[in-house]
Amino acid sequence: MSDIRVASRYAKSLIDLAQERGILEQVHQDMQLFNKTATSNRDFKLFLTNPIINNSKKLAVLKKIFAGKVSELTQKFFEIIAQKNRESHLDAVATEFIRQYNVIKGIEKAIVTTAVPLTPELRTQLSQKVAQLTGKTIQLEEKVDPSLIGGFVLRVGDKQVDDSIKTNLRNLKKKFKENPYINKL
């Protein structure tokens, strides 16, 4: 079974159980914590995917790292995953959980790349405008890329708006290369 399919099924089950118990927000925070830990620590990710290390050791490490930081449901979930020998899928499960949670709550992730950091006023205006256009709550992620020179690149879902000076200059350069003007002498 593919990694995505496994992650999707486990994430869906965890969401359903968390909703049933009324602790969806807590479990969401737990999955964000796990995702942040896994993405920021490559050794931890490699440890979970290592087939040589047995499940009980992986579970002991998970308990030690997340003891007191995650809910009881999340701890039990880690135990089930370890019993089923699926620790290597935990990172994908956490990512999928967050994605499914965002779908349930109507949250859309928007990534804006600018040449300089956004001011608080611009950040608010951009979030409001994108929320108005999409009809969803926006979770704005900012990136800074000085090579854009100016303007911005906004990505929401599978749509992208590129209004950077870098792109405009590239388009202008292409038009000049075409040279549609004929010299009449």
ChimeraX commands (.cxc) that place a marker at each C-alpha (Angstrom):
marker #1 position 0.00,0.00,0.00 radius 0.5
marker #1 position 1.37,3.43,-0.88 radius 0.5
marker #1 position 2.64,5.82,1.77 radius 0.5
marker #1 position 0.01,8.43,0.87 radius 0.5
marker #1 position -2.84,5.97,1.14 radius 0.5
marker #1 position -1.64,4.65,4.52 radius 0.5
marker #1 position -1.12,8.18,5.84 radius 0.5
marker #1 position -4.54,9.27,4.62 radius 0.5
marker #1 position -6.32,6.37,6.31 radius 0.5
marker #1 position -4.54,6.76,9.64 radius 0.5
marker #1 position -5.05,10.55,9.59 radius 0.5
marker #1 position -8.77,10.16,8.81 radius 0.5
marker #1 position -9.17,7.64,11.64 radius 0.5
marker #1 position -7.37,9.91,14.09 radius 0.5
marker #1 position -9.47,12.92,13.07 radius 0.5
marker #1 position -12.71,10.95,13.46 radius 0.5
marker #1 position -11.68,9.69,16.89 radius 0.5
marker #1 position -10.55,13.14,18.03 radius 0.5
marker #1 position -13.83,14.69,16.86 radius 0.5
marker #1 position -15.79,11.96,18.63 radius 0.5
marker #1 position -13.96,12.70,21.88 radius 0.5
marker #1 position -14.13,16.48,21.39 radius 0.5
marker #1 position -10.37,17.04,21.43 radius 0.5
marker #1 position -9.72,17.77,17.76 radius 0.5
marker #1 position -7.91,21.05,18.50 radius 0.5
marker #1 position -5.57,19.38,21.01 radius 0.5
marker #1 position -4.73,16.52,18.62 radius 0.5
marker #1 position -4.17,19.07,15.84 radius 0.5
marker #1 position -1.64,20.84,18.04 radius 0.5
marker #1 position -0.02,17.47,18.78 radius 0.5
marker #1 position 0.33,16.68,15.08 radius 0.5
marker #1 position 1.76,20.15,14.41 radius 0.5
marker #1 position 4.30,19.56,17.17 radius 0.5
marker #1 position 5.22,16.17,15.73 radius 0.5
marker #1 position 5.46,17.60,12.20 radius 0.5
marker #1 position 7.66,20.46,13.40 radius 0.5
marker #1 position 9.90,18.02,15.29 radius 0.5
marker #1 position 10.24,15.69,12.30 radius 0.5
marker #1 position 10.95,18.45,9.79 radius 0.5
marker #1 position 13.46,20.25,11.99 radius 0.5
marker #1 position 15.36,17.12,13.06 radius 0.5
marker #1 position 16.60,14.91,10.24 radius 0.5
marker #1 position 18.08,12.34,12.64 radius 0.5
marker #1 position 14.67,11.83,14.27 radius 0.5
marker #1 position 13.09,11.22,10.87 radius 0.5
marker #1 position 15.84,8.76,9.91 radius 0.5
marker #1 position 15.44,7.02,13.27 radius 0.5
marker #1 position 11.73,6.42,12.64 radius 0.5
marker #1 position 12.35,5.04,9.16 radius 0.5
marker #1 position 15.27,2.79,10.14 radius 0.5
marker #1 position 14.18,-0.87,9.73 radius 0.5
marker #1 position 17.00,-2.17,11.94 radius 0.5
marker #1 position 15.71,-0.48,15.11 radius 0.5
marker #1 position 12.84,-2.45,16.62 radius 0.5
marker #1 position 9.39,-1.03,17.31 radius 0.5
marker #1 position 9.64,-1.04,21.10 radius 0.5
marker #1 position 12.72,1.20,21.02 radius 0.5
marker #1 position 11.04,3.59,18.59 radius 0.5
marker #1 position 7.95,3.71,20.81 radius 0.5
marker #1 position 10.09,4.33,23.90 radius 0.5
marker #1 position 11.79,7.26,22.17 radius 0.5
marker #1 position 8.43,8.67,21.01 radius 0.5
marker #1 position 7.06,8.42,24.56 radius 0.5
marker #1 position 10.17,10.07,26.00 radius 0.5
marker #1 position 10.15,12.95,23.52 radius 0.5
marker #1 position 6.42,13.67,23.63 radius 0.5
marker #1 position 5.58,12.74,27.26 radius 0.5
marker #1 position 3.51,15.51,28.80 radius 0.5
marker #1 position 3.48,17.46,25.54 radius 0.5
marker #1 position 0.75,15.57,23.68 radius 0.5
marker #1 position -2.68,14.29,24.60 radius 0.5
marker #1 position -3.38,10.77,25.82 radius 0.5
marker #1 position -5.11,9.98,22.52 radius 0.5
marker #1 position -1.98,10.92,20.57 radius 0.5
marker #1 position 0.16,8.77,22.87 radius 0.5
marker #1 position -2.17,5.81,22.27 radius 0.5
marker #1 position -2.03,6.53,18.55 radius 0.5
marker #1 position 1.77,6.32,18.65 radius 0.5
marker #1 position 1.45,2.95,20.42 radius 0.5
marker #1 position -0.91,1.59,17.75 radius 0.5
marker #1 position 1.38,2.80,14.98 radius 0.5
marker #1 position 4.34,1.08,16.69 radius 0.5
marker #1 position 2.39,-2.17,17.12 radius 0.5
marker #1 position 1.54,-2.15,13.41 radius 0.5
marker #1 position 5.18,-1.41,12.48 radius 0.5
marker #1 position 4.22,1.84,10.72 radius 0.5
marker #1 position 6.54,4.33,12.45 radius 0.5
marker #1 position 8.09,5.24,9.12 radius 0.5
marker #1 position 4.70,6.63,8.07 radius 0.5
marker #1 position 4.24,8.91,11.11 radius 0.5
marker #1 position 5.62,12.00,9.39 radius 0.5
marker #1 position 3.29,11.52,6.41 radius 0.5
marker #1 position 0.37,10.83,8.78 radius 0.5
marker #1 position 1.01,14.09,10.65 radius 0.5
marker #1 position 1.20,16.06,7.38 radius 0.5
marker #1 position -1.98,14.43,6.08 radius 0.5
marker #1 position -3.75,15.03,9.40 radius 0.5
marker #1 position -2.96,18.74,9.17 radius 0.5
marker #1 position -4.16,18.83,5.55 radius 0.5
marker #1 position -7.44,17.08,6.38 radius 0.5
marker #1 position -7.93,19.30,9.44 radius 0.5
marker #1 position -7.54,22.38,7.23 radius 0.5
marker #1 position -10.15,21.02,4.82 radius 0.5
marker #1 position -12.60,20.39,7.67 radius 0.5
marker #1 position -12.06,23.86,9.17 radius 0.5
marker #1 position -12.07,25.67,5.80 radius 0.5
marker #1 position -8.47,26.85,6.10 radius 0.5
marker #1 position -6.48,27.53,2.94 radius 0.5
marker #1 position -2.71,27.87,3.01 radius 0.5
marker #1 position -1.33,30.79,1.01 radius 0.5
marker #1 position 2.38,31.28,0.38 radius 0.5
marker #1 position 3.54,34.78,-0.48 radius 0.5
marker #1 position 7.10,35.42,-1.61 radius 0.5
marker #1 position 8.35,39.01,-1.61 radius 0.5
marker #1 position 11.66,40.80,-2.03 radius 0.5
marker #1 position 11.40,42.33,1.46 radius 0.5
marker #1 position 9.40,41.28,4.54 radius 0.5
marker #1 position 5.75,42.35,4.56 radius 0.5
marker #1 position 4.60,45.10,6.88 radius 0.5
marker #1 position 1.81,44.17,9.32 radius 0.5
marker #1 position -0.66,46.35,7.36 radius 0.5
marker #1 position 0.20,44.66,4.04 radius 0.5
marker #1 position 0.02,41.23,5.66 radius 0.5
marker #1 position -3.47,41.99,6.98 radius 0.5
marker #1 position -4.66,43.44,3.67 radius 0.5
marker #1 position -3.30,40.50,1.70 radius 0.5
marker #1 position -4.87,37.96,4.06 radius 0.5
marker #1 position -8.23,39.72,3.88 radius 0.5
marker #1 position -8.14,40.00,0.08 radius 0.5
marker #1 position -7.22,36.33,-0.41 radius 0.5
marker #1 position -9.85,35.27,2.15 radius 0.5
marker #1 position -12.43,37.33,0.29 radius 0.5
marker #1 position -11.48,35.75,-3.05 radius 0.5
marker #1 position -11.35,32.15,-1.79 radius 0.5
marker #1 position -14.13,32.31,0.78 radius 0.5
marker #1 position -11.90,30.48,3.26 radius 0.5
marker #1 position -9.81,31.35,6.29 radius 0.5
marker #1 position -6.26,32.03,5.16 radius 0.5
marker #1 position -3.11,30.74,6.80 radius 0.5
marker #1 position -0.41,32.98,5.35 radius 0.5
marker #1 position 3.16,31.75,5.03 radius 0.5
marker #1 position 5.74,34.36,4.10 radius 0.5
marker #1 position 9.01,33.87,2.27 radius 0.5
marker #1 position 11.60,36.48,1.35 radius 0.5
marker #1 position 13.52,36.22,-1.94 radius 0.5
marker #1 position 15.60,39.31,-2.76 radius 0.5
marker #1 position 16.06,38.08,-6.35 radius 0.5
marker #1 position 12.44,39.11,-7.07 radius 0.5
marker #1 position 13.63,42.75,-6.94 radius 0.5
marker #1 position 10.09,43.89,-6.09 radius 0.5
marker #1 position 6.46,42.81,-6.27 radius 0.5
marker #1 position 5.26,39.41,-5.07 radius 0.5
marker #1 position 4.47,35.82,-5.95 radius 0.5
marker #1 position 1.31,34.48,-4.32 radius 0.5
marker #1 position 0.46,30.78,-4.33 radius 0.5
marker #1 position -2.93,29.58,-3.07 radius 0.5
marker #1 position -3.61,25.90,-3.58 radius 0.5
marker #1 position -2.75,25.13,-7.19 radius 0.5
marker #1 position -3.06,28.75,-8.37 radius 0.5
marker #1 position -0.19,31.20,-8.60 radius 0.5
marker #1 position -0.11,34.94,-9.18 radius 0.5
marker #1 position 3.33,36.21,-10.16 radius 0.5
marker #1 position 3.55,39.99,-10.16 radius 0.5
marker #1 position 7.26,40.30,-9.46 radius 0.5
marker #1 position 9.59,42.69,-11.21 radius 0.5
marker #1 position 11.88,39.77,-12.00 radius 0.5
marker #1 position 9.14,38.05,-14.02 radius 0.5
marker #1 position 8.05,41.28,-15.68 radius 0.5
marker #1 position 11.64,41.93,-16.76 radius 0.5
marker #1 position 11.95,38.37,-18.08 radius 0.5
marker #1 position 8.73,38.79,-20.09 radius 0.5
marker #1 position 9.94,42.12,-21.45 radius 0.5
marker #1 position 13.24,40.52,-22.47 radius 0.5
marker #1 position 11.32,37.80,-24.38 radius 0.5
marker #1 position 9.32,40.45,-26.22 radius 0.5
marker #1 position 12.49,42.26,-27.24 radius 0.5
marker #1 position 13.99,39.00,-28.51 radius 0.5
marker #1 position 10.95,38.44,-30.73 radius 0.5
marker #1 position 11.57,41.86,-32.29 radius 0.5
marker #1 position 8.25,42.35,-34.06 radius 0.5
marker #1 position 9.41,45.74,-35.33 radius 0.5
marker #1 position 10.91,45.80,-38.78 radius 0.5
marker #1 position 13.46,48.42,-39.58 radius 0.5
marker #1 position 12.18,50.42,-42.55 radius 0.5
marker #1 position 14.96,52.36,-44.13 radius 0.5
marker link #1:1,2 radius 0.2
marker link #1:2,3 radius 0.2
marker link #1:3,4 radius 0.2
marker link #1:4,5 radius 0.2
marker link #1:5,6 radius 0.2
marker link #1:6,7 radius 0.2
marker link #1:7,8 radius 0.2
marker link #1:8,9 radius 0.2
marker link #1:9,10 radius 0.2
marker link #1:10,11 radius 0.2
marker link #1:11,12 radius 0.2
marker link #1:12,13 radius 0.2
marker link #1:13,14 radius 0.2
marker link #1:14,15 radius 0.2
marker link #1:15,16 radius 0.2
marker link #1:16,17 radius 0.2
marker link #1:17,18 radius 0.2
marker link #1:18,19 radius 0.2
marker link #1:19,20 radius 0.2
marker link #1:20,21 radius 0.2
marker link #1:21,22 radius 0.2
marker link #1:22,23 radius 0.2
marker link #1:23,24 radius 0.2
marker link #1:24,25 radius 0.2
marker link #1:25,26 radius 0.2
marker link #1:26,27 radius 0.2
marker link #1:27,28 radius 0.2
marker link #1:28,29 radius 0.2
marker link #1:29,30 radius 0.2
marker link #1:30,31 radius 0.2
marker link #1:31,32 radius 0.2
marker link #1:32,33 radius 0.2
marker link #1:33,34 radius 0.2
marker link #1:34,35 radius 0.2
marker link #1:35,36 radius 0.2
marker link #1:36,37 radius 0.2
marker link #1:37,38 radius 0.2
marker link #1:38,39 radius 0.2
marker link #1:39,40 radius 0.2
marker link #1:40,41 radius 0.2
marker link #1:41,42 radius 0.2
marker link #1:42,43 radius 0.2
marker link #1:43,44 radius 0.2
marker link #1:44,45 radius 0.2
marker link #1:45,46 radius 0.2
marker link #1:46,47 radius 0.2
marker link #1:47,48 radius 0.2
marker link #1:48,49 radius 0.2
marker link #1:49,50 radius 0.2
marker link #1:50,51 radius 0.2
marker link #1:51,52 radius 0.2
marker link #1:52,53 radius 0.2
marker link #1:53,54 radius 0.2
marker link #1:54,55 radius 0.2
marker link #1:55,56 radius 0.2
marker link #1:56,57 radius 0.2
marker link #1:57,58 radius 0.2
marker link #1:58,59 radius 0.2
marker link #1:59,60 radius 0.2
marker link #1:60,61 radius 0.2
marker link #1:61,62 radius 0.2
marker link #1:62,63 radius 0.2
marker link #1:63,64 radius 0.2
marker link #1:64,65 radius 0.2
marker link #1:65,66 radius 0.2
marker link #1:66,67 radius 0.2
marker link #1:67,68 radius 0.2
marker link #1:68,69 radius 0.2
marker link #1:69,70 radius 0.2
marker link #1:70,71 radius 0.2
marker link #1:71,72 radius 0.2
marker link #1:72,73 radius 0.2
marker link #1:73,74 radius 0.2
marker link #1:74,75 radius 0.2
marker link #1:75,76 radius 0.2
marker link #1:76,77 radius 0.2
marker link #1:77,78 radius 0.2
marker link #1:78,79 radius 0.2
marker link #1:79,80 radius 0.2
marker link #1:80,81 radius 0.2
marker link #1:81,82 radius 0.2
marker link #1:82,83 radius 0.2
marker link #1:83,84 radius 0.2
marker link #1:84,85 radius 0.2
marker link #1:85,86 radius 0.2
marker link #1:86,87 radius 0.2
marker link #1:87,88 radius 0.2
marker link #1:88,89 radius 0.2
marker link #1:89,90 radius 0.2
marker link #1:90,91 radius 0.2
marker link #1:91,92 radius 0.2
marker link #1:92,93 radius 0.2
marker link #1:93,94 radius 0.2
marker link #1:94,95 radius 0.2
marker link #1:95,96 radius 0.2
marker link #1:96,97 radius 0.2
marker link #1:97,98 radius 0.2
marker link #1:98,99 radius 0.2
marker link #1:99,100 radius 0.2
marker link #1:100,101 radius 0.2
marker link #1:101,102 radius 0.2
marker link #1:102,103 radius 0.2
marker link #1:103,104 radius 0.2
marker link #1:104,105 radius 0.2
marker link #1:105,106 radius 0.2
marker link #1:106,107 radius 0.2
marker link #1:107,108 radius 0.2
marker link #1:108,109 radius 0.2
marker link #1:109,110 radius 0.2
marker link #1:110,111 radius 0.2
marker link #1:111,112 radius 0.2
marker link #1:112,113 radius 0.2
marker link #1:113,114 radius 0.2
marker link #1:114,115 radius 0.2
marker link #1:115,116 radius 0.2
marker link #1:116,117 radius 0.2
marker link #1:117,118 radius 0.2
marker link #1:118,119 radius 0.2
marker link #1:119,120 radius 0.2
marker link #1:120,121 radius 0.2
marker link #1:121,122 radius 0.2
marker link #1:122,123 radius 0.2
marker link #1:123,124 radius 0.2
marker link #1:124,125 radius 0.2
marker link #1:125,126 radius 0.2
marker link #1:126,127 radius 0.2
marker link #1:127,128 radius 0.2
marker link #1:128,129 radius 0.2
marker link #1:129,130 radius 0.2
marker link #1:130,131 radius 0.2
marker link #1:131,132 radius 0.2
marker link #1:132,133 radius 0.2
marker link #1:133,134 radius 0.2
marker link #1:134,135 radius 0.2
marker link #1:135,136 radius 0.2
marker link #1:136,137 radius 0.2
marker link #1:137,138 radius 0.2
marker link #1:138,139 radius 0.2
marker link #1:139,140 radius 0.2
marker link #1:140,141 radius 0.2
marker link #1:141,142 radius 0.2
marker link #1:142,143 radius 0.2
marker link #1:143,144 radius 0.2
marker link #1:144,145 radius 0.2
marker link #1:145,146 radius 0.2
marker link #1:146,147 radius 0.2
marker link #1:147,148 radius 0.2
marker link #1:148,149 radius 0.2
marker link #1:149,150 radius 0.2
marker link #1:150,151 radius 0.2
marker link #1:151,152 radius 0.2
marker link #1:152,153 radius 0.2
marker link #1:153,154 radius 0.2
marker link #1:154,155 radius 0.2
marker link #1:155,156 radius 0.2
marker link #1:156,157 radius 0.2
marker link #1:157,158 radius 0.2
marker link #1:158,159 radius 0.2
marker link #1:159,160 radius 0.2
marker link #1:160,161 radius 0.2
marker link #1:161,162 radius 0.2
marker link #1:162,163 radius 0.2
marker link #1:163,164 radius 0.2
marker link #1:164,165 radius 0.2
marker link #1:165,166 radius 0.2
marker link #1:166,167 radius 0.2
marker link #1:167,168 radius 0.2
marker link #1:168,169 radius 0.2
marker link #1:169,170 radius 0.2
marker link #1:170,171 radius 0.2
marker link #1:171,172 radius 0.2
marker link #1:172,173 radius 0.2
marker link #1:173,174 radius 0.2
marker link #1:174,175 radius 0.2
marker link #1:175,176 radius 0.2
marker link #1:176,177 radius 0.2
marker link #1:177,178 radius 0.2
marker link #1:178,179 radius 0.2
marker link #1:179,180 radius 0.2
marker link #1:180,181 radius 0.2
marker link #1:181,182 radius 0.2
marker link #1:182,183 radius 0.2
marker link #1:183,184 radius 0.2
marker link #1:184,185 radius 0.2
view
